Amino acid sequence: MGNTIDTIFSRRSVREFTKEDVSDDAITTILECGRWAPSGLNNQPWKFVVIREQDGIHKLADCTRYTKTVLSANVLIAVYFDNETSYNKTKDIQAIGAAVQNMLLACEELGLGAVWLGEILNQQEDVDFILKAPENAELMAVIAIGHPVEKARSSSRKDLEDIVFREKFGTKW
């Protein structure tokens, strides 16, 4: 296992995947990492749906403008908010974000590529129909996973000075 901080800094969104299969063991590890995310009252408000069959992947690809990314993925994991386990929707959705982040970091650690698809939420009804989601489930994200096509990937972030305010109580940001 690698260093967590290095994994955070090296993770990038990957949108192009090889045809190499993702092992069952890797998928289980990714799901376990999602399961171990923190949640308020340990309510674990998430449900994960694993999609590996090409028919399901093709149907979900029609639900997003990122069709090419979805079609090249070997695995999709749909992440749902389980309203029945909720005690505070804001905290529960934040916990689901932590679960997704854990899964993305697990992918990086395992040498896999992944991307968090949010635009697909615009087609939630279609996704729910395809995945036969229960009424109490609310789609939060779909993660596309596979072995990354080798290419340079870069990213940038705002400077800390632009986003961190230290002890400026009573003054405007």
GUTI-600006 format. One record per residue (C-alpha): residue in one letter; residue number from 0; x, z, y. Coordinates in steps of 0.5 Angstrom, whole numbers, plus 500, padded with zeros to 3 digits. Layout:
! GUTI-600006
<site><code>a</code><pos>NUM</pos><c1>X</c1><c3>Z</c3><c2>Y</c2></site>
...
! end
This chain:
! GUTI-600006
<site><code>m</code><pos>0</pos><c1>500</c1><c3>500</c3><c2>500</c2></site>
<site><code>g</code><pos>1</pos><c1>502</c1><c3>498</c3><c2>507</c2></site>
<site><code>n</code><pos>2</pos><c1>502</c1><c3>502</c3><c2>513</c2></site>
<site><code>t</code><pos>3</pos><c1>496</c1><c3>503</c3><c2>517</c2></site>
<site><code>i</code><pos>4</pos><c1>498</c1><c3>502</c3><c2>524</c2></site>
<site><code>d</code><pos>5</pos><c1>502</c1><c3>495</c3><c2>522</c2></site>
<site><code>t</code><pos>6</pos><c1>496</c1><c3>493</c3><c2>518</c2></site>
<site><code>i</code><pos>7</pos><c1>491</c1><c3>494</c3><c2>524</c2></site>
<site><code>f</code><pos>8</pos><c1>496</c1><c3>490</c3><c2>529</c2></site>
<site><code>s</code><pos>9</pos><c1>497</c1><c3>484</c3><c2>524</c2></site>
<site><code>r</code><pos>10</pos><c1>490</c1><c3>483</c3><c2>522</c2></site>
<site><code>r</code><pos>11</pos><c1>487</c1><c3>477</c3><c2>525</c2></site>
<site><code>s</code><pos>12</pos><c1>480</c1><c3>473</c3><c2>524</c2></site>
<site><code>v</code><pos>13</pos><c1>481</c1><c3>468</c3><c2>518</c2></site>
<site><code>r</code><pos>14</pos><c1>476</c1><c3>462</c3><c2>518</c2></site>
<site><code>e</code><pos>15</pos><c1>480</c1><c3>457</c3><c2>513</c2></site>
<site><code>f</code><pos>16</pos><c1>481</c1><c3>459</c3><c2>506</c2></site>
<site><code>t</code><pos>17</pos><c1>484</c1><c3>456</c3><c2>500</c2></site>
<site><code>k</code><pos>18</pos><c1>480</c1><c3>455</c3><c2>493</c2></site>
<site><code>e</code><pos>19</pos><c1>484</c1><c3>460</c3><c2>490</c2></site>
<site><code>d</code><pos>20</pos><c1>479</c1><c3>465</c3><c2>487</c2></site>
<site><code>v</code><pos>21</pos><c1>478</c1><c3>473</c3><c2>490</c2></site>
<site><code>s</code><pos>22</pos><c1>479</c1><c3>477</c3><c2>484</c2></site>
<site><code>d</code><pos>23</pos><c1>473</c1><c3>482</c3><c2>482</c2></site>
<site><code>d</code><pos>24</pos><c1>478</c1><c3>488</c3><c2>483</c2></site>
<site><code>a</code><pos>25</pos><c1>480</c1><c3>486</c3><c2>490</c2></site>
<site><code>i</code><pos>26</pos><c1>472</c1><c3>485</c3><c2>491</c2></site>
<site><code>t</code><pos>27</pos><c1>471</c1><c3>492</c3><c2>489</c2></site>
<site><code>t</code><pos>28</pos><c1>477</c1><c3>495</c3><c2>493</c2></site>
<site><code>i</code><pos>29</pos><c1>474</c1><c3>492</c3><c2>499</c2></site>
<site><code>l</code><pos>30</pos><c1>467</c1><c3>495</c3><c2>498</c2></site>
<site><code>e</code><pos>31</pos><c1>470</c1><c3>502</c3><c2>496</c2></site>
<site><code>c</code><pos>32</pos><c1>474</c1><c3>502</c3><c2>503</c2></site>
<site><code>g</code><pos>33</pos><c1>467</c1><c3>500</c3><c2>506</c2></site>
<site><code>r</code><pos>34</pos><c1>464</c1><c3>506</c3><c2>502</c2></site>
<site><code>w</code><pos>35</pos><c1>469</c1><c3>511</c3><c2>505</c2></site>
<site><code>a</code><pos>36</pos><c1>468</c1><c3>509</c3><c2>512</c2></site>
<site><code>p</code><pos>37</pos><c1>465</c1><c3>516</c3><c2>516</c2></site>
<site><code>s</code><pos>38</pos><c1>458</c1><c3>516</c3><c2>518</c2></site>
<site><code>g</code><pos>39</pos><c1>454</c1><c3>522</c3><c2>521</c2></site>
<site><code>l</code><pos>40</pos><c1>452</c1><c3>527</c3><c2>516</c2></site>
<site><code>n</code><pos>41</pos><c1>455</c1><c3>523</c3><c2>511</c2></site>
<site><code>n</code><pos>42</pos><c1>448</c1><c3>519</c3><c2>510</c2></site>
<site><code>q</code><pos>43</pos><c1>452</c1><c3>512</c3><c2>509</c2></site>
<site><code>p</code><pos>44</pos><c1>447</c1><c3>508</c3><c2>512</c2></site>
<site><code>w</code><pos>45</pos><c1>450</c1><c3>501</c3><c2>509</c2></site>
<site><code>k</code><pos>46</pos><c1>448</c1><c3>497</c3><c2>504</c2></site>
<site><code>f</code><pos>47</pos><c1>453</c1><c3>491</c3><c2>501</c2></site>
<site><code>v</code><pos>48</pos><c1>450</c1><c3>484</c3><c2>498</c2></site>
<site><code>v</code><pos>49</pos><c1>456</c1><c3>480</c3><c2>495</c2></site>
<site><code>i</code><pos>50</pos><c1>455</c1><c3>473</c3><c2>495</c2></site>
<site><code>r</code><pos>51</pos><c1>460</c1><c3>469</c3><c2>490</c2></site>
<site><code>e</code><pos>52</pos><c1>455</c1><c3>464</c3><c2>487</c2></site>
<site><code>q</code><pos>53</pos><c1>456</c1><c3>457</c3><c2>491</c2></site>
<site><code>d</code><pos>54</pos><c1>449</c1><c3>456</c3><c2>491</c2></site>
<site><code>g</code><pos>55</pos><c1>448</c1><c3>462</c3><c2>495</c2></site>
<site><code>i</code><pos>56</pos><c1>454</c1><c3>461</c3><c2>500</c2></site>
<site><code>h</code><pos>57</pos><c1>451</c1><c3>454</c3><c2>501</c2></site>
<site><code>k</code><pos>58</pos><c1>444</c1><c3>457</c3><c2>503</c2></site>
<site><code>l</code><pos>59</pos><c1>448</c1><c3>462</c3><c2>508</c2></site>
<site><code>a</code><pos>60</pos><c1>452</c1><c3>456</c3><c2>511</c2></site>
<site><code>d</code><pos>61</pos><c1>446</c1><c3>453</c3><c2>513</c2></site>
<site><code>c</code><pos>62</pos><c1>444</c1><c3>459</c3><c2>517</c2></site>
<site><code>t</code><pos>63</pos><c1>450</c1><c3>459</c3><c2>522</c2></site>
<site><code>r</code><pos>64</pos><c1>454</c1><c3>454</c3><c2>526</c2></site>
<site><code>y</code><pos>65</pos><c1>460</c1><c3>457</c3><c2>523</c2></site>
<site><code>t</code><pos>66</pos><c1>458</c1><c3>453</c3><c2>517</c2></site>
<site><code>k</code><pos>67</pos><c1>465</c1><c3>450</c3><c2>515</c2></site>
<site><code>t</code><pos>68</pos><c1>468</c1><c3>457</c3><c2>515</c2></site>
<site><code>v</code><pos>69</pos><c1>462</c1><c3>460</c3><c2>510</c2></site>
<site><code>l</code><pos>70</pos><c1>463</c1><c3>454</c3><c2>506</c2></site>
<site><code>s</code><pos>71</pos><c1>471</c1><c3>455</c3><c2>505</c2></site>
<site><code>a</code><pos>72</pos><c1>470</c1><c3>462</c3><c2>503</c2></site>
<site><code>n</code><pos>73</pos><c1>470</c1><c3>465</c3><c2>496</c2></site>
<site><code>v</code><pos>74</pos><c1>466</c1><c3>471</c3><c2>497</c2></site>
<site><code>l</code><pos>75</pos><c1>461</c1><c3>473</c3><c2>503</c2></site>
<site><code>i</code><pos>76</pos><c1>459</c1><c3>480</c3><c2>504</c2></site>
<site><code>a</code><pos>77</pos><c1>453</c1><c3>481</c3><c2>508</c2></site>
<site><code>v</code><pos>78</pos><c1>452</c1><c3>488</c3><c2>511</c2></site>
<site><code>y</code><pos>79</pos><c1>445</c1><c3>491</c3><c2>512</c2></site>
<site><code>f</code><pos>80</pos><c1>443</c1><c3>498</c3><c2>516</c2></site>
<site><code>d</code><pos>81</pos><c1>439</c1><c3>502</c3><c2>511</c2></site>
<site><code>n</code><pos>82</pos><c1>433</c1><c3>504</c3><c2>516</c2></site>
<site><code>e</code><pos>83</pos><c1>431</c1><c3>509</c3><c2>510</c2></site>
<site><code>t</code><pos>84</pos><c1>437</c1><c3>513</c3><c2>510</c2></site>
<site><code>s</code><pos>85</pos><c1>438</c1><c3>513</c3><c2>518</c2></site>
<site><code>y</code><pos>86</pos><c1>438</c1><c3>519</c3><c2>522</c2></site>
<site><code>n</code><pos>87</pos><c1>440</c1><c3>516</c3><c2>529</c2></site>
<site><code>k</code><pos>88</pos><c1>440</c1><c3>509</c3><c2>529</c2></site>
<site><code>t</code><pos>89</pos><c1>446</c1><c3>508</c3><c2>534</c2></site>
<site><code>k</code><pos>90</pos><c1>451</c1><c3>513</c3><c2>530</c2></site>
<site><code>d</code><pos>91</pos><c1>449</c1><c3>509</c3><c2>524</c2></site>
<site><code>i</code><pos>92</pos><c1>450</c1><c3>502</c3><c2>527</c2></site>
<site><code>q</code><pos>93</pos><c1>457</c1><c3>505</c3><c2>529</c2></site>
<site><code>a</code><pos>94</pos><c1>458</c1><c3>508</c3><c2>522</c2></site>
<site><code>i</code><pos>95</pos><c1>457</c1><c3>501</c3><c2>520</c2></site>
<site><code>g</code><pos>96</pos><c1>462</c1><c3>498</c3><c2>524</c2></site>
<site><code>a</code><pos>97</pos><c1>467</c1><c3>503</c3><c2>522</c2></site>
<site><code>a</code><pos>98</pos><c1>465</c1><c3>500</c3><c2>514</c2></site>
<site><code>v</code><pos>99</pos><c1>466</c1><c3>493</c3><c2>516</c2></site>
<site><code>q</code><pos>100</pos><c1>473</c1><c3>495</c3><c2>520</c2></site>
<site><code>n</code><pos>101</pos><c1>475</c1><c3>498</c3><c2>513</c2></site>
<site><code>m</code><pos>102</pos><c1>473</c1><c3>492</c3><c2>509</c2></site>
<site><code>l</code><pos>103</pos><c1>477</c1><c3>487</c3><c2>514</c2></site>
<site><code>l</code><pos>104</pos><c1>483</c1><c3>492</c3><c2>514</c2></site>
<site><code>a</code><pos>105</pos><c1>483</c1><c3>492</c3><c2>506</c2></site>
<site><code>c</code><pos>106</pos><c1>482</c1><c3>485</c3><c2>506</c2></site>
<site><code>e</code><pos>107</pos><c1>489</c1><c3>484</c3><c2>510</c2></site>
<site><code>e</code><pos>108</pos><c1>492</c1><c3>490</c3><c2>506</c2></site>
<site><code>l</code><pos>109</pos><c1>490</c1><c3>486</c3><c2>500</c2></site>
<site><code>g</code><pos>110</pos><c1>493</c1><c3>479</c3><c2>502</c2></site>
<site><code>l</code><pos>111</pos><c1>486</c1><c3>476</c3><c2>503</c2></site>
<site><code>g</code><pos>112</pos><c1>483</c1><c3>473</c3><c2>510</c2></site>
<site><code>a</code><pos>113</pos><c1>477</c1><c3>475</c3><c2>513</c2></site>
<site><code>v</code><pos>114</pos><c1>472</c1><c3>474</c3><c2>519</c2></site>
<site><code>w</code><pos>115</pos><c1>466</c1><c3>478</c3><c2>521</c2></site>
<site><code>l</code><pos>116</pos><c1>461</c1><c3>473</c3><c2>522</c2></site>
<site><code>g</code><pos>117</pos><c1>456</c1><c3>476</c3><c2>528</c2></site>
<site><code>e</code><pos>118</pos><c1>453</c1><c3>469</c3><c2>530</c2></site>
<site><code>i</code><pos>119</pos><c1>449</c1><c3>469</c3><c2>523</c2></site>
<site><code>l</code><pos>120</pos><c1>445</c1><c3>475</c3><c2>526</c2></site>
<site><code>n</code><pos>121</pos><c1>441</c1><c3>470</c3><c2>530</c2></site>
<site><code>q</code><pos>122</pos><c1>438</c1><c3>467</c3><c2>523</c2></site>
<site><code>q</code><pos>123</pos><c1>436</c1><c3>474</c3><c2>520</c2></site>
<site><code>e</code><pos>124</pos><c1>430</c1><c3>472</c3><c2>517</c2></site>
<site><code>d</code><pos>125</pos><c1>433</c1><c3>466</c3><c2>514</c2></site>
<site><code>v</code><pos>126</pos><c1>438</c1><c3>470</c3><c2>511</c2></site>
<site><code>d</code><pos>127</pos><c1>434</c1><c3>476</c3><c2>509</c2></site>
<site><code>f</code><pos>128</pos><c1>429</c1><c3>471</c3><c2>505</c2></site>
<site><code>i</code><pos>129</pos><c1>435</c1><c3>468</c3><c2>502</c2></site>
<site><code>l</code><pos>130</pos><c1>438</c1><c3>475</c3><c2>500</c2></site>
<site><code>k</code><pos>131</pos><c1>431</c1><c3>478</c3><c2>498</c2></site>
<site><code>a</code><pos>132</pos><c1>433</c1><c3>483</c3><c2>503</c2></site>
<site><code>p</code><pos>133</pos><c1>428</c1><c3>489</c3><c2>503</c2></site>
<site><code>e</code><pos>134</pos><c1>424</c1><c3>490</c3><c2>509</c2></site>
<site><code>n</code><pos>135</pos><c1>427</c1><c3>497</c3><c2>511</c2></site>
<site><code>a</code><pos>136</pos><c1>434</c1><c3>493</c3><c2>511</c2></site>
<site><code>e</code><pos>137</pos><c1>437</c1><c3>490</c3><c2>518</c2></site>
<site><code>l</code><pos>138</pos><c1>442</c1><c3>485</c3><c2>517</c2></site>
<site><code>m</code><pos>139</pos><c1>449</c1><c3>487</c3><c2>521</c2></site>
<site><code>a</code><pos>140</pos><c1>454</c1><c3>482</c3><c2>519</c2></site>
<site><code>v</code><pos>141</pos><c1>457</c1><c3>478</c3><c2>514</c2></site>
<site><code>i</code><pos>142</pos><c1>464</c1><c3>478</c3><c2>512</c2></site>
<site><code>a</code><pos>143</pos><c1>467</c1><c3>471</c3><c2>510</c2></site>
<site><code>i</code><pos>144</pos><c1>473</c1><c3>473</c3><c2>505</c2></site>
<site><code>g</code><pos>145</pos><c1>478</c1><c3>468</c3><c2>501</c2></site>
<site><code>h</code><pos>146</pos><c1>485</c1><c3>467</c3><c2>501</c2></site>
<site><code>p</code><pos>147</pos><c1>488</c1><c3>465</c3><c2>508</c2></site>
<site><code>v</code><pos>148</pos><c1>490</c1><c3>458</c3><c2>509</c2></site>
<site><code>e</code><pos>149</pos><c1>497</c1><c3>459</c3><c2>511</c2></site>
<site><code>k</code><pos>150</pos><c1>498</c1><c3>457</c3><c2>519</c2></site>
<site><code>a</code><pos>151</pos><c1>500</c1><c3>461</c3><c2>525</c2></site>
<site><code>r</code><pos>152</pos><c1>495</c1><c3>466</c3><c2>528</c2></site>
<site><code>s</code><pos>153</pos><c1>495</c1><c3>469</c3><c2>534</c2></site>
<site><code>s</code><pos>154</pos><c1>491</c1><c3>474</c3><c2>538</c2></site>
<site><code>s</code><pos>155</pos><c1>491</c1><c3>477</c3><c2>545</c2></site>
<site><code>r</code><pos>156</pos><c1>489</c1><c3>484</c3><c2>548</c2></site>
<site><code>k</code><pos>157</pos><c1>487</c1><c3>486</c3><c2>555</c2></site>
<site><code>d</code><pos>158</pos><c1>493</c1><c3>491</c3><c2>558</c2></site>
<site><code>l</code><pos>159</pos><c1>492</c1><c3>498</c3><c2>557</c2></site>
<site><code>e</code><pos>160</pos><c1>492</c1><c3>499</c3><c2>564</c2></site>
<site><code>d</code><pos>161</pos><c1>486</c1><c3>495</c3><c2>565</c2></site>
<site><code>i</code><pos>162</pos><c1>482</c1><c3>499</c3><c2>560</c2></site>
<site><code>v</code><pos>163</pos><c1>484</c1><c3>506</c3><c2>560</c2></site>
<site><code>f</code><pos>164</pos><c1>482</c1><c3>511</c3><c2>565</c2></site>
<site><code>r</code><pos>165</pos><c1>486</c1><c3>517</c3><c2>565</c2></site>
<site><code>e</code><pos>166</pos><c1>483</c1><c3>524</c3><c2>569</c2></site>
<site><code>k</code><pos>167</pos><c1>480</c1><c3>520</c3><c2>574</c2></site>
<site><code>f</code><pos>168</pos><c1>474</c1><c3>524</c3><c2>574</c2></site>
<site><code>g</code><pos>169</pos><c1>469</c1><c3>523</c3><c2>580</c2></site>
<site><code>t</code><pos>170</pos><c1>472</c1><c3>516</c3><c2>582</c2></site>
<site><code>k</code><pos>171</pos><c1>470</c1><c3>509</c3><c2>580</c2></site>
<site><code>w</code><pos>172</pos><c1>473</c1><c3>505</c3><c2>575</c2></site>
! end
